[in-house]
Amino acid sequence: MQLKPINQRTDEAKSADAPDNVFTAVTDYDKIEGDFKNLTVPSFLDWWDMNPKFKWGAVVLGVLSVAVFLAGGRRIS
């Protein structure tokens, strides 16, 4: 049994001004962000990227907190 590809064909002729984007971009359809930009959900990581001082401050605070915890609450001298 031989399989033949199914091609979608119509009896209507294609007009001369119909868009064809096989080798070039279709005019007025040069979207970069697409239609779903308003559906993106911002993350807290976006805020970290926009505020690097707070991000690195939180990293330093976390490292110091771990150091104090591992020291058993004793004063580091």
N, C-alpha and C positions, 0 to 999 in steps of 0.2 A: 504494500500500500504506500503510495507516494503522497506526501503532504504538500499542498500548494499554499503559498502565502495568500492571505485574504487582504486585498487592497480595497480601500474605500474609494469608490468612483461614483461620480454623478454624471447625469446626462447633460447638465448645464455647462456651457462653455465659460471659461474664466475670462473676466473682463480685462481690458488692457491696463487699467489703473488699479487692479487688485494687488495688495501687498504680497511680496515674496521675500521672505527673510532667510533664504537658503544660504546666501553668501554675504549679505549686507544686513545691517540693522533696519528694522522697520521704523520709519520716521514717526516722531511723536510717541514713541514707546521706549524711550531711553530712561527707564527707572533704575535707580541704584538701590534704594531701600525697599522697594516693593510696596505691596498694599497692606502689609501687616505691621507697619511700624507702631501703630497705636495699640497693638495687642501685646507688645513686649512687656514683660514684668520686670521692673527694676529690682536689683538685688542689693543687699547691704554691701556686697563687694564692690559695686559701682561707687558707693560713697567712699569706701576705703581708697579706691584708686584716685578719686578726685581730691582727697585730703591726706596726702602722704605724711604730713607732720603728725596727725593723730594716729595714723596707722603705725608708724615707727614708735611713737610714744606708747601705744598699747603693747607693742612687742617688747619694749624695754621694761614696762611695768609687769608684764607676764613673766619675763625672765627673772626679774628681782623677786617676784612673789614666789616662784619656784625655788629660788635660792634660799629665801627665808624659811619656806616650808621644809626644805631638806635640812636646814640647819637646826630644825626642831624648835624654832621660835627663840633660840638663843641670840644674843647680840653678836653680830659679826664684828670682830675687832682686829 
